């Protein structure tokens, strides 16, 4: 990977079709993961356990949405389409986010008797955050220079998110018996989907071959090493090999939950896509 020359954005027009396709696919994975999970985080506005956490969760979701925007804007620079349109107007099957990101926070809807699971939100945010850290570290050596630079920038901010989620994991693990029971149940739910995070989709061979990011196996090993260390330090039982959902978000096969998310996210934008929002 280190022997592959880095490509500056000014050279993007010279990239061959295979490189461009691999880069586009990877950027959609990065953007869509953060975009959809940021929305799920925003659904805790007014529902978090206390006002300080309400503000903190909203702030981190906003940061994550900003990370998604950076990647959509990179796609726009590559001529794939307008960043806002890429986020708001694509069909569900065109999204490349992992299934874990689109799962509901709990029963009900935000405006209709929401009964959300705080433990699930914490576990999902933290385990995804650990994976994101491993992915960002791999991307910091990407052959596509703009992506490497953006990843290093995001990493600085992301570390603070990880610290926040780790504090919550420790609190839930060492609090009441009821809290620990809910935490264990949330870990099991998240772990059933978490294995897909490391997948790179149909273009995996070229994504790795062109040096855009490390292999699926390397990403998984780095992520699990971090997760195991955390579980051990907190006193949590290691859940074993992470599962993979029946759907394959990396190849555009999603749950109905994503359709609901996208309908909500794009409702206003679709009224007049030409307007300045």
C-alpha positions in Angstrom: 0.0 0.0 0.0 2.8 2.4 0.8 4.3 1.9 -2.7 1.3 3.3 -4.4 1.7 7.0 -5.3 -0.7 9.4 -3.7 -3.1 11.2 -6.1 -3.9 14.9 -5.6 -7.4 16.1 -6.3 -6.1 18.1 -9.3 -5.2 14.8 -11.0 -8.6 13.3 -10.5 -9.5 13.7 -14.2 -6.6 11.5 -15.1 -7.7 8.6 -12.8 -8.6 5.5 -14.7 -12.2 4.3 -14.4 -11.5 1.5 -12.0 -9.7 3.7 -9.5 -12.5 6.3 -9.8 -15.1 3.6 -9.2 -13.3 2.2 -6.2 -12.8 5.7 -4.7 -16.4 6.6 -5.2 -17.6 3.5 -3.6 -15.4 4.0 -0.6 -16.4 7.6 -0.2 -20.1 6.7 -0.2 -19.5 4.1 2.5 -17.7 6.7 4.7 -20.3 9.5 4.0 -23.4 7.3 4.4 -22.3 5.6 7.6 -21.9 8.9 9.4 -24.9 10.6 7.7 -27.3 7.9 8.8 -25.9 7.3 12.3 -25.8 11.1 12.8 -29.5 11.1 12.1 -30.2 8.3 14.6 -28.2 10.4 17.1 -30.3 13.5 16.4 -33.4 11.5 17.4 -32.2 11.7 21.0 -32.8 15.5 21.1 -35.0 16.1 24.1 -35.0 12.4 25.0 -31.5 11.9 26.5 -31.2 11.1 30.2 -30.4 14.6 31.3 -29.9 18.1 29.7 -26.1 18.0 29.6 -26.2 14.7 27.7 -28.9 16.1 25.5 -26.5 18.9 24.4 -23.5 16.6 24.2 -25.3 14.0 22.0 -26.7 16.6 19.7 -23.2 18.2 19.4 -21.5 14.9 18.5 -24.3 14.1 16.0 -23.7 17.5 14.4 -20.0 16.7 14.2 -20.7 13.4 12.6 -23.0 15.0 10.1 -20.1 17.4 9.3 -17.8 14.4 8.7 -20.4 13.0 6.2 -20.6 16.4 4.4 -16.8 16.4 4.0 -17.0 13.1 2.1 -20.1 14.1 0.1 -18.2 17.3 -1.0 -15.2 15.1 -2.1 -17.6 13.2 -4.3 -18.9 16.4 -5.7 -15.4 17.5 -6.5 -14.9 14.2 -8.4 -17.9 15.1 -10.5 -20.3 12.4 -9.0 -23.0 14.9 -8.2 -24.0 17.8 -6.0 -23.2 17.1 -2.4 -26.7 18.0 -1.1 -28.3 15.8 -3.9 -26.1 12.9 -3.0 -27.2 13.0 0.6 -30.9 13.8 0.0 -32.0 12.5 -3.3 -30.6 9.0 -3.8 -32.7 5.9 -3.5 -32.3 3.6 -0.5 -30.6 0.9 -2.6 -28.0 3.5 -3.6 -26.8 4.0 -0.1 -23.7 2.1 1.2 -24.0 2.5 4.9 -23.7 -0.5 7.2 -27.0 -1.9 8.5 -26.0 -1.1 12.1 -26.2 2.6 11.3 -29.8 2.5 10.2 -31.3 0.4 13.0 -33.9 2.2 15.1 -33.1 3.5 18.6 -36.0 1.5 20.0 -39.8 1.2 19.6 -42.0 4.0 18.5 -41.1 7.1 16.4 -39.5 10.4 17.5 -42.9 12.2 17.2 -45.0 9.2 18.2 -44.5 7.5 21.6 -40.7 7.0 21.4 -39.5 4.3 23.8 -35.8 4.4 22.9 -33.0 2.2 24.4 -30.2 4.4 25.9 -27.9 1.4 26.4 -28.2 0.5 22.7 -27.4 4.0 21.7 -24.3 4.1 23.9 -23.0 0.7 22.7 -23.7 1.4 19.1 -22.1 4.8 19.2 -19.0 3.4 21.0 -18.4 0.3 19.0 -19.0 2.2 15.8 -16.7 4.9 17.1 -13.9 2.3 17.8 -14.3 1.0 14.3 -14.3 4.5 12.9 -11.0 5.3 14.7 -9.4 2.2 13.2 -10.7 3.1 9.8 -9.5 6.7 10.1 -6.1 5.5 11.0 -6.0 3.3 7.9 -7.3 6.2 5.8 -4.6 8.5 7.0 -2.3 6.5 4.7 -4.7 6.4 1.8 -3.2 6.7 -1.7 -5.8 9.5 -2.4 -4.2 12.5 -0.7 -7.4 14.5 -0.1 -8.9 11.6 1.7 -5.8 11.0 3.8 -5.8 14.7 4.8 -9.5 14.8 5.7 -9.2 11.6 7.8 -6.4 13.1 9.9 -8.5 16.2 10.5 -11.5 14.1 11.5 -9.4 11.9 13.8 -8.6 14.8 16.1 -12.2 15.6 16.7 -13.3 12.0 16.8 -11.1 11.1 19.8 -13.2 13.3 22.1 -16.3 11.4 21.0 -14.7 8.1 21.9 -13.8 9.4 25.3 -17.4 10.4 25.9 -18.8 7.1 24.9 -16.2 5.2 27.0 -17.3 7.0 30.1 -20.9 6.0 29.5 -19.9 2.4 28.9 -18.0 2.3 32.2 -20.9 3.9 34.1 -23.5 1.4 32.7 -21.2 -1.5 33.3 -20.5 -0.6 37.0 -23.8 0.9 38.0 -26.9 -1.0 39.1 -27.7 -4.6 38.2 -30.6 -3.4 36.0 -28.2 -1.1 34.1 -25.7 -3.9 33.6 -28.5 -6.2 32.3 -29.6 -3.7 29.8 -26.0 -3.0 28.7 -25.4 -6.8 28.1 -28.6 -7.0 26.0 -27.5 -3.9 24.0 -24.1 -5.4 23.3 -25.7 -8.6 22.0 -28.0 -6.6 19.7 -25.2 -4.3 18.3 -22.7 -7.3 18.0 -25.2 -9.1 15.8 -24.8 -6.4 13.1 -21.3 -5.1 13.8 -19.3 -7.5 11.6 -20.5 -5.7 8.5 -18.7 -2.5 9.5 -15.4 -3.9 8.2 -16.8 -4.9 4.8 -15.8 -2.9 1.8 -18.5 -4.0 -0.6 -18.4 -5.2 -4.2 -15.4 -3.1 -5.0 -13.3 -4.4 -2.1 -10.5 -5.8 -4.2 -9.9 -2.6 -6.1 -10.4 -0.4 -3.0 -7.6 -2.3 -1.3 -5.6 -2.9 -4.4 -5.3 0.8 -5.2 -4.2 1.5 -1.7 -7.2 3.6 -0.8 -7.5 1.8 2.6 -6.3 -1.3 4.4 -7.9 -4.7 3.8 -11.1 -5.9 5.5 -9.0 -8.3 7.6 -6.6 -5.5 8.7 -9.5 -3.2 9.6 -11.2 -5.9 11.6 -8.1 -6.9 13.5 -7.3 -3.3 14.5 -10.9 -2.6 15.5 -11.3 -5.9 17.5 -8.0 -5.3 19.3 -9.2 -1.9 20.5 -12.6 -3.3 21.5 -11.2 -6.3 23.4 -8.9 -4.0 25.4 -11.9 -1.8 26.4 -14.1 -4.8 27.3 -11.4 -6.2 29.5 -10.7 -2.9 31.2 -14.4 -2.3 31.9 -15.0 -5.9 33.1 -17.3 -6.9 30.2 -17.5 -10.4 28.8 -16.1 -10.6 25.3 -19.0 -11.4 22.9 -16.9 -13.4 20.4 -16.9 -13.1 16.7 -19.2 -10.2 15.5 -22.2 -11.2 13.5 -23.2 -10.0 10.0 -26.8 -9.0 9.3 -28.9 -10.8 6.7 -29.0 -7.6 4.6 -25.9 -6.2 3.0 -25.9 -2.4 3.3 -22.5 -2.2 1.6 -24.1 -3.5 -1.6 -27.3 -1.5 -1.3 -29.5 -4.1 0.4 -31.1 -2.4 3.3 -34.0 -2.7 5.8 -37.2 -0.7 5.6 -35.8 1.4 8.5 -33.5 3.2 6.1 -36.4 4.1 3.8 -38.1 5.7 6.8 -34.9 7.6 7.7 -34.4 8.9 4.2 -38.0 10.0 3.8 -37.7 12.1 7.0 -34.3 13.5 6.2 -35.2 14.6 2.6 -38.8 15.7 3.2 -38.0 19.4 3.2 -35.2 19.3 0.6 -37.4 17.5 -1.9 -39.9 20.3 -1.9 -37.4 22.4 -3.9 -33.9 20.9 -4.5 -32.9 24.1 -6.3 -33.4 26.3 -3.3 -30.5 27.4 -1.0 -31.0 25.6 2.3 
